[in-house]
Amino acid sequence: MPPVYRKGEFYTDNWGCVWYNLQEGIEGQVVKHPLEDWGALDCYKPPDFLSKTERGDRNWEEIEKWIRGRRGIGLLAVGDGERLFDRLYLLRGFGNLMVDIQRDDPHLLRLVKALEDYEMGLVKKWLEIGVDMVSFHTDVGTQRGLMISPANFRKYFKPTFNRLFAACRESNAHVYLSSDGRLLDIVDDLKECGVSVHDPQIRANTLEGIVKAYKGKMCVDIDLDRQAFPFYEPEDIRSQIKEVVEELYLPEGGLMMKAEIYGADIALGKIEAICQAMEDFCIGRG
């Protein structure tokens, strides 16, 4: 297993976050935050995106070779825009970040600006070498709603999202945003910022909510109900995939689908049912 996925191991990433893992194969969590004390902000520097990823080294010559290889066989070249909102709570600590937002702490805007500067440099590098899409990660939702109010999202974070995503769209690159939780309150904001594809979770947002908020407006890479997979029978899984396609399919496109499998409690027969249902209901639709 790679770093952060190995049970019982502490690991310090290139941002200075200390991770710990309790379950082999599942990403651990940060247990020590480099900016837990705002006193560390003045001397804090993000890693150099030209040479470092979050947890390793970056070789742009190899990346360009990889992009040429994908293009050579007709596949999309996707750049990694890394983390946005979640980077802030990894650096600061979730509880601290929530208090910072409520108190309108001036340090927070400095940190957001520093993250935006880092991200903009990284994004421009991806665009310079010519990717078709840039993918960002920003978990900002819980299963019941946003972690923060829509008003605070628009105040603190939407301007950064807008500038980063606009840079991609102005260079004819799409924006893929992976963000878990219930985001229905800000789907229009994400579209306005330039998001091309989002991966809404069916359990948190409901199929009805996703149809209403996304259909015909933004491409969805719908995240099937992974929490139900241990309890579903194969026919239940098949029914969910069939219903998703029936409700969200459009001839002009805009629907992708994924089924993420975690843990050893998902029988192989259920995984087979997922694959078979996707072949039956998705492949070949014109």
Residue pairs with C-beta under 8 A, 6 or more apart in sequence:
1 24
1 25
2 55
3 9
3 11
3 13
3 19
3 55
4 11
4 13
4 19
4 21
4 27
4 28
4 55
5 21
5 24
5 25
5 26
5 27
5 28
6 21
6 24
7 21
7 22
7 23
7 24
8 21
8 22
9 20
9 21
9 28
10 18
10 19
10 20
10 31
11 18
11 19
11 20
11 21
11 28
11 55
12 18
12 19
13 19
13 54
13 55
14 47
14 52
14 53
14 54
14 55
14 56
15 34
15 46
15 47
15 54
15 87
15 90
15 91
16 34
16 44
16 91
17 30
17 32
17 33
17 34
17 90
17 91
18 30
18 31
18 32
19 28
19 29
19 30
19 31
20 28
20 29
20 31
21 27
21 28
22 28
26 262
26 263
30 90
30 93
33 90
33 91
33 92
33 93
33 96
34 40
34 44
34 91
35 41
35 44
35 91
35 92
35 111
36 92
36 93
36 96
38 105
38 107
41 107
41 110
41 111
44 114
46 114
46 115
46 118
47 54
49 58
49 118
49 121
49 122
49 125
50 58
50 60
50 125
51 57
51 58
52 58
53 80
53 82
54 82
54 83
60 125
60 129
63 129
64 129
66 77
67 77
67 129
67 130
67 131
70 76
70 77
71 77
76 132
76 133
77 130
77 131
77 132
77 133
78 131
78 132
78 133
78 134
78 135
78 176
79 123
79 126
79 127
79 129
79 131
79 133
79 134
79 135
79 173
80 126
80 134
80 135
81 119
81 122
81 123
81 126
81 134
81 135
81 136
81 137
81 164
82 119
82 122
82 136
82 137
83 90
83 136
83 137
83 138
84 115
84 119
84 136
84 137
84 138
84 157
84 160
84 161
84 164
85 138
85 139
85 140
85 157
86 137
86 138
86 139
86 140
87 115
88 97
88 108
88 111
88 112
88 115
89 97
91 111
92 100
92 111
97 108
98 147
98 148
99 105
100 107
100 108
101 108
101 148
101 152
101 156
108 156
109 156
112 156
112 157
112 160
115 160
116 160
116 163
116 164
119 160
119 164
120 163
120 164
120 167
123 134
123 164
123 167
123 168
124 167
126 134
126 173
127 134
127 167
127 168
127 171
127 173
131 173
132 173
132 174
133 168
133 173
133 174
133 175
133 176
133 196
133 197
134 168
134 173
134 174
134 175
134 176
135 176
135 177
135 178
136 164
136 175
136 176
136 177
136 178
137 178
137 179
138 161
138 177
138 178
138 179
139 179
139 180
139 181
140 146
140 147
140 148
140 153
140 157
140 179
140 181
140 183
140 186
141 147
141 179
141 180
141 181
141 182
141 183
141 204
142 181
142 182
142 204
143 181
143 182
143 203
143 204
144 182
144 204
145 181
145 182
145 185
146 153
146 181
146 182
146 183
146 185
146 186
147 181
148 156
150 185
150 186
150 189
153 186
153 189
154 186
154 189
158 189
158 193
161 190
161 193
162 192
162 193
162 194
165 175
165 193
165 194
165 195
166 193
166 194
168 174
168 175
168 194
169 175
169 194
169 196
174 196
174 197
175 194
175 195
175 196
175 197
176 195
176 196
176 197
176 198
176 199
176 221
177 190
177 195
177 197
177 198
177 199
178 198
178 199
179 198
179 199
180 201
180 204
180 223
181 201
181 204
182 201
182 204
182 205
182 209
183 190
183 198
183 200
183 205
184 205
184 209
184 213
187 198
187 213
187 214
187 217
187 218
188 213
190 198
190 218
191 217
191 218
195 218
196 218
196 219
197 218
197 219
197 220
197 221
197 256
198 214
198 218
198 219
198 220
198 221
199 220
199 221
199 222
199 223
199 258
200 210
200 213
200 214
200 220
200 222
200 223
201 223
201 225
202 210
202 222
202 223
202 224
202 225
202 240
202 244
203 225
203 226
203 227
203 228
205 213
207 243
207 244
207 247
207 248
210 220
210 222
210 248
211 247
211 248
214 220
214 248
214 254
215 247
215 248
215 250
215 254
216 250
216 254
218 254
219 253
219 254
219 255
219 256
220 248
220 254
220 255
220 256
221 256
221 257
221 258
222 244
222 248
222 255
222 256
222 257
222 258
223 258
223 260
224 237
224 240
224 241
224 244
224 257
224 258
224 259
224 260
224 274
225 232
225 240
226 259
226 260
226 261
226 262
228 236
228 240
229 237
229 259
229 261
229 266
229 270
230 263
230 265
230 266
232 240
232 270
233 270
234 269
234 270
234 272
234 273
235 273
237 270
237 273
237 274
237 277
238 273
238 276
238 277
238 280
241 257
241 274
241 277
241 278
241 281
241 282
242 277
242 281
244 255
244 257
245 255
245 257
245 281
245 282
245 285
248 254
248 255
249 255
249 285
251 286
257 278
257 282
259 274
259 278
261 271
